[in-house]
Amino acid sequence: MNTEKRFSAVARTRMAVALVVAGCLALVGLAVTGQAATPERLEFVQVGHWVYNDAAQSAFHVDGSTNRVDARADVPAANGSQVAQGDGSGYVVERNRITEFDKATLSVEESVPPPAPETPFVLEIAGGPYLVYRNAGQIVRLGDPAATVPAGGPLSRPVATTEGTVWTHRVDNGSVCELPKSAAVMTCPAQLPPGHGGGLTLVGDRPVVLDTTGDSLHRVGPDGLGDGLPLGIKLSPSAQVANSAVGDRLAIADPERNQLHLIDISGLDQDRPSAKPISVELSKGSRFNGPLSSSNVVAMVDETRGEVLTYDATGKLRSTTKVPGQGTAPRLAKGEDNRIYVDSADGSHVLVVNGDDGTVVDVDVDKAANSQTAGAPSAGPEPSGGQPPPPQQQQQQAPPITQKAPPPVAKATPPGAPRKVSATSGDGSIKVSWSPAADNGARITGYRVTWTGGSMRVGGSSRGATISGLTNGTPYVLTVVAENSAGIGPGASAKAVIPGPANRPAGAPVVTANASADGKVSVNWTQPDLRGGTLVHYLVSVTGKGQRTVSATSAEFTGVSGAATVTVRAVTKFGSATLTGATGSRKVTVPVVSGPPTITITQVRGKDDKLLVSVRADGKGASATCTAEFFSETKPQVCSGATTLTISEVTWLGAITITATIRTSAGTASDSWRGVPSVNGGALFWLGPMALVGLRRRKDKELL
């Protein structure tokens, strides 16, 4: 009988497995033959990368696994256009036009106007692709269903999860917003503090905010920002965070300080200290694009030298490769296949960065264009890396191409707003810097800097200017606009800056401090008058405990005894000069414990389904916690002097017994009270089943 039961169980198990396997095979067969829709959440990774070649006026597909050009679609467009790919279509993206082509037939489908005449940020993800128009605050989804979603204001660089949720950060008000896959409305669950700058990244495929003002990282959750993880470094306002982490490290580029930092982010999810940041020196005087991360590699483009640099998670330089081609700066893109693609400005070359080891292969798109017609497979141009081509396979004849006549190429429009505008003060002067604005089809001829009482113009290749002859102690807001042959673009402003002499240290902070008998001293202070300088950090000390460097306006010290003095000083920066400000101080005395604590119950009152137990608690100089017990004990709460302890969700009948307990480092004490709780001065008799049960339990307890 037992053998039959075991055989029956095995048979049922094998039958279930067979049914599951058969169902999966049937589902795959239907999906492959097109007889069924792709199941929800089943996504196919887009392999390779499309690039627009100016000379050939065509879009070319680069297979990142073979480093070969394997497809071409003739789509006349403006020089410098981008290409985004979705499941079935590709899109040639110009400033004034988006042209769709079919990836199977390589024929042009239709053209539509964009929501703004600027160069968008492209996201190739599930449900997309997406075009993010950062200055205009508009997000275009080209996938199904297509939609244009307003973000409400200008955006920093977006990120997207593998499931297809786009996360954005509003630079004007600090809102952190999400656009789920297929959604048409954004929600904003979190916000940076007022006046704080930042950016977005992904850690474990979950959104994280970099606060460049507070020098910290925060998880984004349904209830807002999580606790901050200190970076251990001071960042400039223009610092740029990578799109995702590399192992337990997150790359942050600080071009103003010529550094690339790799931050230990394990502390975001684990209760252990973070390791020391790894800092890599970058070339001085260069402009950089990035960082951009894959699973094991961080890539950056040195726009000044025309090079792509790759690093591993330890900060070791893996490769330095020249980017061929002419025109503006190369373009970085993250593929869904864990590769990073670097397009030359004219689309003549694509550098394929291996996401595992950081090696780089140069694919010559011009060479492929000269030997390939629209829709035909590549004749076999080898990449400059020397990798041999795969064996030739028989190719089917491409279907005849029927293209719709595209509209004429759009004319140039005024440039976009300059990015990352920041300012620092000097003696009677302010230095302002920025990143280039989108040229929108015509070369930037100049930048104009304006402020209350004046303006100045610099060349189109400039990335900063120094304004002299300003009044010390007066706040100034500097605004920068770009110009080209089509007109003047929108302005972008830096935060207000007050010029002042470099020998004016900050004023003294106002300090408050509290000490407890266990030797803990809590210190708080206000930000002093910085007198035109930029705050670097604070120097905080307590007698016998040395000095700390603190970015916030509070600190806590332990192990302090007797009388102590707390001091706080602000460290500010004027250009390259660093100054230490005046000292704010406060004296504190750590209380001495005089003996064990005492507690006395003074009154017990009933209110609704609560008991309010009034006690007089004396910790004898030590910090104390108190609890009250009636069948169950309340959570410990800090108590000193007259304190009320609340017992919630209870019922009772007649006289009851309540015990109150006080605990300190010097010991424990208790007091009991028996009687009928009062309400408004009178006795309360609360009748009900729970009261009877409570009384019975008390009697049982007393018998024991």
C-alpha positions in Angstrom: 0.0 0.0 0.0 2.8 2.4 0.9 4.6 1.5 -2.4 1.4 2.4 -4.3 1.1 5.7 -2.6 4.7 6.6 -3.3 4.3 5.6 -7.0 1.1 7.7 -7.2 2.9 10.8 -5.7 5.8 10.4 -8.2 3.4 10.0 -11.1 1.5 13.1 -10.1 4.8 15.1 -9.8 6.1 14.0 -13.2 2.7 14.8 -14.8 2.8 18.3 -13.3 6.3 18.9 -14.6 5.4 17.6 -18.1 2.4 19.9 -18.2 4.5 22.9 -17.2 7.1 22.1 -19.9 4.5 21.6 -22.6 2.8 24.9 -21.7 6.1 26.8 -21.8 7.0 25.3 -25.2 3.6 26.1 -26.6 3.9 29.7 -25.3 7.3 30.2 -26.9 6.0 28.7 -30.1 3.1 31.0 -30.3 5.3 34.0 -29.5 7.9 33.1 -32.2 5.2 32.5 -34.8 3.4 35.6 -34.0 0.2 33.7 -32.9 0.1 35.2 -29.5 1.0 38.5 -27.8 4.2 38.6 -25.7 3.2 37.9 -22.1 3.2 40.8 -19.7 6.7 41.5 -18.1 8.4 39.3 -20.8 10.8 41.7 -22.5 13.5 41.1 -25.1 16.8 42.9 -24.7 17.7 45.2 -27.6 21.0 44.0 -28.9 23.4 46.5 -30.5 23.2 50.2 -31.2 22.0 52.5 -34.0 24.1 55.5 -35.1 23.4 58.3 -37.6 26.1 58.8 -40.2 26.1 62.4 -41.6 28.1 61.6 -44.8 25.7 58.7 -45.9 22.6 60.4 -44.6 21.6 57.0 -43.1 21.1 55.1 -39.9 23.5 52.2 -39.3 23.1 49.3 -36.8 26.2 48.1 -35.0 26.1 44.6 -33.5 28.0 45.0 -30.2 28.7 41.2 -30.0 30.5 41.0 -33.3 31.6 44.7 -33.6 30.2 44.8 -37.2 27.7 47.0 -39.1 24.9 44.7 -40.1 22.0 47.0 -41.3 21.4 50.4 -42.9 18.3 52.5 -43.3 18.4 55.6 -45.6 16.7 58.4 -43.6 17.7 62.0 -44.7 18.2 64.1 -41.6 20.3 66.9 -40.2 23.9 66.3 -39.3 24.4 65.2 -35.7 21.0 63.4 -35.4 20.5 60.7 -32.8 18.9 57.3 -33.4 16.8 55.5 -30.8 15.5 52.0 -31.1 12.4 50.2 -29.9 11.1 46.7 -30.4 10.0 47.1 -34.0 11.0 50.6 -35.0 13.9 52.9 -35.1 13.7 56.6 -34.7 16.0 59.3 -36.2 15.8 62.1 -33.8 16.4 65.7 -34.9 15.7 68.9 -33.0 12.7 69.6 -35.2 11.6 66.2 -36.4 11.4 62.6 -35.3 11.4 60.1 -38.2 10.3 56.5 -37.7 11.6 53.6 -39.8 10.7 49.9 -39.7 13.6 47.8 -38.4 12.5 44.8 -40.5 12.0 46.5 -43.9 14.3 49.5 -43.1 11.8 51.8 -44.8 10.7 55.2 -43.6 7.2 55.1 -41.9 6.4 58.7 -40.8 7.7 61.9 -39.3 6.3 63.8 -36.3 7.4 67.1 -34.7 9.0 67.0 -31.2 7.6 69.0 -28.2 10.6 71.3 -28.1 13.4 72.3 -30.5 16.3 70.9 -28.5 18.4 67.8 -28.4 16.8 65.2 -26.1 18.3 62.6 -23.8 17.6 59.1 -25.1 16.5 56.1 -22.9 16.2 52.7 -24.6 14.3 50.7 -22.1 11.3 48.4 -21.8 8.1 50.1 -23.1 10.2 52.8 -24.8 12.3 54.3 -26.2 11.9 57.6 -24.4 13.1 61.1 -25.4 13.6 63.4 -22.4 13.6 67.1 -23.3 15.3 68.4 -20.2 15.1 72.1 -20.7 11.5 72.0 -21.8 10.5 69.5 -19.1 8.8 67.1 -21.6 9.1 63.3 -21.8 8.1 61.6 -25.1 7.4 57.9 -25.2 7.8 56.5 -28.7 6.7 53.0 -27.7 3.2 51.7 -27.4 1.2 53.6 -26.2 3.0 56.7 -27.5 2.6 59.7 -25.3 4.1 63.1 -24.4 4.1 63.6 -20.6 4.9 67.1 -19.1 7.3 67.0 -16.1 6.4 70.6 -15.1 9.9 72.0 -15.1 13.5 71.5 -16.2 15.1 68.2 -15.5 18.5 66.7 -14.6 19.7 63.6 -16.3 17.0 60.8 -16.0 17.5 57.1 -15.1 15.3 54.1 -15.8 14.8 50.7 -14.1 14.9 47.4 -16.0 11.1 47.1 -15.7 10.6 50.4 -17.6 10.0 53.1 -15.0 11.6 56.5 -15.8 12.8 58.5 -12.8 13.4 62.3 -13.1 14.6 65.1 -10.9 13.2 68.7 -11.2 16.2 71.1 -10.9 13.9 74.0 -10.1 12.1 72.6 -7.0 14.0 69.4 -6.2 11.0 67.0 -6.9 11.9 63.4 -7.6 9.2 61.9 -9.9 8.5 58.6 -11.6 6.8 57.6 -14.8 5.9 53.9 -14.8 5.9 51.9 -18.0 2.8 52.7 -20.1 1.7 55.5 -17.7 0.7 59.0 -18.9 1.0 60.8 -15.6 4.0 61.3 -13.3 4.0 61.1 -9.5 6.6 62.7 -7.3 7.1 60.8 -4.0 10.2 62.6 -2.8 11.8 66.0 -2.8 15.3 67.4 -2.0 15.5 70.1 0.7 15.0 73.7 -0.7 18.1 75.1 -2.3 19.8 71.7 -2.6 21.1 70.4 -6.0 21.4 66.8 -7.0 21.0 64.0 -9.5 19.6 60.5 -9.9 21.2 57.1 -10.1 20.2 53.4 -9.6 21.5 51.1 -6.9 20.2 47.6 -7.1 17.8 48.8 -9.8 16.1 51.2 -7.3 16.3 55.0 -7.5 18.8 56.9 -5.3 19.3 60.7 -5.1 22.7 62.3 -4.9 22.4 65.5 -2.8 25.4 67.6 -4.0 24.7 70.3 -1.5 24.5 67.9 1.5 27.1 65.5 0.1 25.0 62.5 0.7 23.0 59.7 -1.0 19.4 58.9 -0.2 17.1 56.0 -1.2 13.8 57.1 -2.8 10.8 55.4 -1.2 7.0 55.8 -1.2 7.3 58.1 1.9 10.1 60.3 0.5 13.9 60.3 0.8 15.5 57.8 3.2 18.3 58.4 5.6 21.4 60.0 4.1 24.6 58.1 3.5 27.5 60.5 3.9 29.9 60.5 0.9 33.0 61.3 2.9 33.9 64.0 0.3 32.9 67.5 -0.6 31.4 68.0 -4.1 31.0 71.0 -6.3 27.5 71.9 -7.5 28.3 70.6 -11.0 29.2 67.1 -9.9 27.6 64.4 -12.1 26.6 60.9 -10.8 26.8 57.8 -13.0 23.6 56.1 -14.1 24.1 53.0 -11.9 26.5 51.4 -9.4 29.5 49.2 -10.3 29.4 46.5 -7.7 29.5 48.3 -4.3 30.9 51.5 -5.8 29.2 54.5 -7.4 31.0 56.8 -9.8 30.7 60.6 -9.3 32.6 63.0 -11.6 33.6 66.4 -10.2 35.0 68.3 -13.2 35.6 71.5 -11.3 38.0 69.7 -9.0 39.3 67.4 -11.8 38.4 64.2 -10.0 36.4 61.0 -10.4 35.2 59.5 -7.1 34.1 55.9 -6.5 31.9 55.9 -3.4 31.2 52.8 -1.3 27.4 52.5 -1.3 27.1 49.3 0.7 26.0 51.4 3.7 22.7 52.2 1.9 21.4 48.7 2.6 23.7 47.2 5.2 24.4 48.3 8.8 28.1 48.7 8.5 30.5 51.7 8.0 31.3 52.7 4.4 34.8 52.2 3.1 36.9 55.3 2.2 36.1 56.8 -1.2 38.5 56.1 -4.1 39.4 59.3 -5.9 41.0 59.4 -9.4 42.7 62.5 -10.8 41.4 63.7 -14.2 43.2 65.8 -16.8 43.2 69.5 -15.8 41.6 71.9 -18.2 39.5 69.2 -19.9 35.7 69.0 -20.3 34.1 65.7 -19.6 31.0 63.8 -20.5 29.8 61.1 -18.1 30.3 59.0 -16.1 28.3 56.2 -17.5 28.4 52.7 -16.0 27.8 49.1 -17.1 28.0 46.0 -14.8 31.8 46.3 -14.2 33.0 49.4 -16.0 32.8 53.2 -15.7 33.3 55.2 -18.9 33.9 58.9 -19.5 34.6 61.0 -22.5 37.4 63.7 -22.4 35.8 66.1 -24.8 38.8 68.3 -25.0 41.2 65.5 -26.0 38.6 63.5 -27.9 39.2 60.3 -25.8 37.1 57.7 -24.1 38.4 56.5 -20.7 37.3 53.3 -19.0 37.8 52.4 -15.3 37.0 49.4 -13.1 35.3 49.5 -9.7 38.7 50.1 -8.0 39.4 53.2 -10.1 42.1 51.4 -12.2 42.3 52.9 -15.7 41.4 50.0 -18.1 41.8 51.8 -21.5 42.3 55.2 -23.2 41.0 55.3 -26.8 40.9 58.1 -29.3 37.5 58.9 -30.8 37.9 59.4 -34.6 35.6 61.8 -36.5 34.9 65.5 -36.8 32.4 68.0 -35.4 31.1 68.4 -31.8 31.9 66.3 -28.8 31.4 62.5 -28.9 28.1 61.0 -27.6 27.9 58.4 -24.8 25.1 55.8 -24.8 24.3 52.8 -22.6 23.0 49.8 -24.5 20.5 47.2 -23.1 23.2 44.6 -23.9 25.5 45.8 -21.0 27.8 47.6 -23.5 28.6 51.3 -23.7 28.6 52.9 -27.1 30.5 56.1 -27.9 29.5 57.8 -31.2 31.7 60.2 -33.0 30.0 63.5 -33.6 29.5 62.8 -37.3 28.6 59.1 -36.9 31.7 58.0 -38.8 32.8 55.7 -36.0 31.3 53.9 -33.0 33.5 52.8 -30.1 32.1 49.7 -28.4 33.0 49.4 -24.7 32.9 45.9 -23.3 30.8 46.2 -20.1 32.7 43.4 -18.4 36.3 44.3 -18.8 36.4 47.8 -20.2 38.1 46.9 -23.5 37.2 49.2 -26.5 36.8 48.3 -30.2 36.5 50.9 -32.9 33.9 50.2 -35.6 34.4 52.1 -38.8 30.9 53.1 -39.9 32.2 55.1 -42.9 33.9 52.1 -44.3 30.7 50.1 -44.0 28.7 52.9 -45.6 30.9 52.9 -48.7 30.4 49.2 -49.2 26.7 48.8 -48.2 23.4 49.8 -49.8 20.2 50.5 -47.9 18.7 47.4 -46.4 21.6 45.1 -47.5 23.8 43.2 -45.0 27.3 44.4 -44.5 29.9 43.3 -47.0 32.2 42.4 -44.1 34.2 45.5 -42.9 36.4 44.4 -40.0 36.5 46.6 -36.9 39.8 48.3 -36.3 40.2 46.1 -33.2 41.2 43.2 -35.5 38.5 40.8 -34.6 37.8 38.3 -37.4 34.3 38.3 -39.0 32.0 35.4 -38.3 31.4 32.9 -41.1 29.3 34.2 -43.9 25.7 33.0 -43.9 23.3 32.9 -46.7 21.2 36.1 -46.7 17.7 36.5 -48.1 17.0 39.2 -50.6 15.9 42.4 -48.9 12.4 43.4 -49.9 12.1 46.4 -52.1 12.2 49.7 -50.2 9.3 52.0 -50.4 10.1 55.2 -48.7 7.8 58.1 -48.0 9.4 61.4 -49.0 10.6 63.0 -45.8 9.9 66.6 -45.1 12.7 69.2 -45.7 15.4 69.4 -43.1 14.4 71.8 -40.3 16.1 75.2 -40.0 18.3 76.1 -37.1 16.6 77.6 -34.0 18.0 79.6 -31.0 20.2 77.5 -28.7 19.1 75.8 -25.5 19.9 77.1 -22.0 23.5 76.6 -20.6 23.7 73.8 -18.1 25.3 73.5 -14.7 25.6 77.3 -14.1 27.5 78.0 -10.8 29.2 81.0 -9.3 31.9 81.6 -6.6 32.7 84.9 -5.0 36.0 86.9 -4.8 37.1 90.3 -3.6 34.8 92.6 -5.6 34.3 89.9 -8.2 32.4 86.7 -9.0 33.5 83.8 -11.1 30.8 82.1 -13.1 31.1 78.8 -15.0 28.7 76.7 -17.1 28.5 73.6 -19.4 27.7 74.2 -23.1 24.1 74.8 -24.3 22.6 72.7 -27.1 23.4 74.5 -30.4 20.1 73.5 -32.0 21.5 73.4 -35.5 23.8 76.4 -35.6 27.2 76.9 -34.0 27.2 78.8 -30.7 28.7 82.2 -31.4 28.8 83.6 -27.9 27.5 83.6 -24.3 26.2 86.6 -22.6 26.4 87.0 -18.8 24.0 89.5 -17.2 23.5 90.8 -13.6 21.8 93.8 -12.0 23.8 96.7 -13.2 25.8 95.2 -16.1 26.5 92.5 -18.7 29.4 91.0 -20.6 29.8 88.8 -23.7 32.3 86.0 -24.2 33.1 83.6 -27.1 31.1 80.5 -28.0 33.9 78.2 -26.8 34.1 79.8 -23.4 32.9 77.9 -20.3 33.3 80.7 -17.7 33.9 84.3 -17.0 35.0 86.6 -14.1 33.0 89.7 -13.4 35.0 92.4 -11.7 34.1 95.8 -10.1 31.3 94.5 -8.0 30.3 95.8 -4.5 31.4 93.6 -1.6 28.6 92.5 0.6 25.9 92.9 -2.1 24.2 89.7 -3.4 24.3 89.2 -7.2 22.4 86.7 -9.4 24.3 85.9 -12.6 22.3 84.7 -15.7 23.9 83.1 -18.8 22.4 82.9 -22.2 23.7 81.4 -25.5 23.6 82.9 -28.9 23.8 81.5 -32.4 22.8 82.7 -35.9 19.1 81.9 -35.2 18.9 84.1 -32.1 19.3 84.1 -28.3 18.3 81.1 -26.2 16.7 80.9 -22.7 18.8 81.9 -19.7 20.0 79.9 -16.8 21.0 81.4 -13.4 23.4 80.5 -10.6 22.4 80.9 -7.0 22.9 84.3 -5.5 26.5 85.0 -4.5 27.9 87.8 -2.3 31.4 89.1 -3.2 33.9 90.0 -0.4 37.6 90.1 0.3 39.3 86.8 0.6 40.6 87.7 4.1 37.1 87.9 5.7 36.5 84.7 7.7 33.0 83.7 8.6 31.3 84.9 11.8 30.8 82.8 15.0 28.0 80.2 15.0 25.4 80.3 17.8 25.9 77.1 19.7 23.6 75.1 22.1 24.6 72.0 23.9 23.0 69.5 26.3 24.7 66.9 28.5 23.3 63.7 30.2 24.7 61.7 33.1 25.8 58.9 30.7 28.4 61.2 29.2 26.6 62.1 26.0 26.8 65.7 24.8 24.4 66.8 21.9 25.5 69.9 20.1 23.5 72.1 17.6 24.4 75.4 16.0 23.2 77.9 13.4 25.0 78.8 10.2 26.9 82.0 10.7 27.4 84.9 8.4 29.8 83.4 5.8 30.7 86.9 4.6 30.7 86.1 0.9 32.5 82.8 1.2 31.4 79.3 0.3 30.9 76.9 3.2 33.2 73.9 3.1 32.5 72.3 6.5 32.5 73.0 10.3 35.2 72.2 12.9 33.5 70.9 16.1 35.3 70.0 19.3 34.5 69.1 22.9 37.0 69.2 25.8 39.0 65.9 25.8 37.4 64.6 22.6 39.4 66.2 19.9 38.1 67.9 16.8 35.7 66.7 14.1 34.8 67.8 10.5 31.0 68.0 10.1 28.9 69.0 7.1 25.6 69.3 9.0 24.7 71.7 11.8 24.6 69.1 14.7 26.9 66.6 16.3 27.0 64.2 19.2 29.9 63.2 21.5 30.0 60.4 24.0 32.3 59.6 27.0 32.4 63.2 28.2 32.8 63.9 31.9 32.8 66.9 34.2 32.8 70.4 32.9 33.5 70.7 29.2 33.5 73.4 26.5 32.0 72.9 23.0 33.4 75.0 20.1 32.2 75.3 16.5 34.0 77.2 13.6 32.9 77.5 10.0 35.5 76.8 7.2 34.9 78.8 4.1 36.5 79.1 0.6 37.2 82.1 -1.5 38.4 80.9 -4.9 41.5 78.8 -4.0 41.8 80.4 -0.4 40.4 78.5 2.6 39.6 80.4 5.8 38.6 79.3 9.3 35.9 81.5 10.9 35.3 82.9 14.4 34.6 80.5 17.2 31.2 79.9 18.7 31.3 78.1 22.1 29.1 76.8 24.9 30.0 75.3 28.3 28.3 72.2 29.6 28.6 70.1 32.7 27.9 66.4 32.7 25.5 65.6 35.6 26.8 63.3 38.4 24.6 60.4 39.4 23.8 60.7 43.1 22.2 57.3 43.6 19.6 54.9 42.4 16.4 56.4 40.9 13.0 56.7 42.5 9.5 56.8 41.2 6.1 57.6 42.8 2.6 57.1 41.2 0.6 60.2 42.0 -2.6 59.6 40.1 -4.4 57.1 37.8 -7.2 58.4 35.5 -9.3 56.6 33.0 -10.1 58.2 29.6 -12.0 56.2 26.9 -10.0 52.9 26.6 -6.8 54.3 28.1 -5.3 54.6 31.6 -3.3 57.7 32.3 -0.7 57.0 35.0 0.9 60.2 36.5 4.3 59.6 38.2 7.0 61.7 39.7 10.3 60.3 38.4 13.8 61.2 39.8 16.8 59.8 37.9 19.2 61.3 40.5 21.2 63.0 37.8 21.1 60.2 35.2 18.8 59.9 32.1 15.9 57.7 32.9 13.2 55.7 31.2 9.8 54.7 32.7 7.2 52.0 32.1 3.7 51.3 33.4 2.2 47.8 33.7 -1.4 46.6 33.8 -1.5 43.1 32.4 1.1 44.3 29.8 4.0 46.7 30.0 4.1 50.0 28.0 7.1 50.9 25.9 9.9 52.6 27.8 9.7 56.4 27.5 12.1 59.1 28.7 10.9 60.5 32.1 12.0 63.2 34.5 9.9 64.9 37.2 6.2 64.9 36.5 5.5 62.4 33.7 2.4 60.8 32.3 2.5 57.2 31.2 -0.3 56.0 28.9 -1.7 52.4 28.9 -3.8 52.0 25.7 -6.6 49.7 24.6 -7.5 48.3 28.1 -10.7 47.7 30.0 -11.2 47.1 33.8 -13.7 46.5 36.6 -13.6 48.2 40.0 -10.2 48.3 41.8 -7.1 47.5 39.8 -3.4 47.3 40.5 -0.8 49.3 38.4 3.0 49.1 38.7 5.3 51.9 37.5 9.1 51.3 37.0 12.0 53.6 36.4 15.4 52.5 35.1 18.8 54.4 34.9 22.4 53.4 34.6 22.5 53.3 38.4 19.6 50.9 39.0 15.9 50.3 38.9 12.9 51.3 41.2 9.2 50.6 41.2 6.0 51.8 42.8 2.5 50.1 42.9 -0.9 51.7 43.1 -4.2 49.9 43.7 -7.6 51.6 43.5 -10.4 52.6 41.1 -9.3 55.0 38.3 -11.1 58.3 38.3 -12.7 60.3 35.5 -13.3 64.0 36.2 -12.7 63.3 39.9 -15.2 60.4 40.2 -14.8 56.7 40.2 -15.3 54.9 36.9 -16.8 51.4 36.7 -16.2 50.0 33.2 -18.2 46.8 32.7 -17.8 44.4 29.8 -16.4 41.0 28.9 -12.8 42.2 28.6 -13.0 43.6 32.2 -14.1 40.2 33.5 -11.3 38.5 31.6 -8.8 40.9 32.9 -10.0 40.4 36.5 -9.8 36.6 36.1 -6.2 36.8 34.7 -5.2 39.0 37.6 -6.6 36.5 40.2 -4.9 33.6 38.4 -1.6 35.6 38.5 -2.0 36.3 42.2 -2.7 32.6 43.0 0.6 31.7 41.2 
